[in-house]
Amino acid sequence: MKGAIGMRQRQGMKLLLMIMVLLLTMSMLSGCLFRREKPTDKGKITVEDPKKQDQAQESQPPAGDANGDESPTEEKTGVFVGDKAFDFTLLDREGNEISLSSLQGKVVFVNFWATWCPPCVQEMPYIQAIYDQYQKKDVVILAVNVLATEKSKDAATVNQFLEENGYTFPVLYDVDGSVTVKYRVSAFPATYIIDKDGYIADFVSGAMNKDTMEKKIEKVLNP
């Protein structure tokens, strides 16, 4: 009897271990999670505890605009499809200021990413291909590196990563994570596609392949 009980316990432990490995694998494949915090003076954001991944994974940003305000008499600015996209100004690789509002009249592909995120790195070649394909059309690629989450906290290190891989698409640096927090990004990569009038036309949480990127851009570029 004791032998049978011991065998069942061992089988139960093996099953539990298999489930834990499966859950860990799923979390790694689904995206790179981080904890979204209310911005401090420095606006830092930190890596998410895997135990809280179910709370962090979202197919759409949370309901309502980022301020929680809904005024029927004012244009709604927020993070949902159909909302006016929040404006932001960030520095690019050359130290130039780029503002989202200056790009009205073009479709803007805004991708939030980090070098430590495997799914982000996986989709980089596709972003480069999309950039090469659309750079002479009314489409702008903005790959927003969330520098606040990078181990080095140094744009030069990220630039080296980009140069070593031959990536030439525009990269902006969210140094303190404030833009990432404002857009309520809870997992990397995350992509917003903004139409020519500055409204959010699509949102994707997780990595995409080139075909998916192209279809989504074409849908907004040629509605």
Buried (B, 14 or more C-beta within 10 A) or exposed (E): EEEEEEEEEEEEEEEEEEEEEEEEEEBEEBBBBBEBEEBEEEBBBEEBEEEEBEEBBBEEBBEBBBEEEEEEEEEBBBBBBEBBBBBBEBBBBEEEEBEBEEBEEBBBBBBBBBBEBEBBBEBBBBBBBBBEBBEEEEBBBBBBBBBBBBEEEEBEEBBEBBEEEEBEBBBBBBBBBBBBBBBBBBBBBBBBBBBBEBBBBBBBBBBBEBEBBBEBBEEBBEE
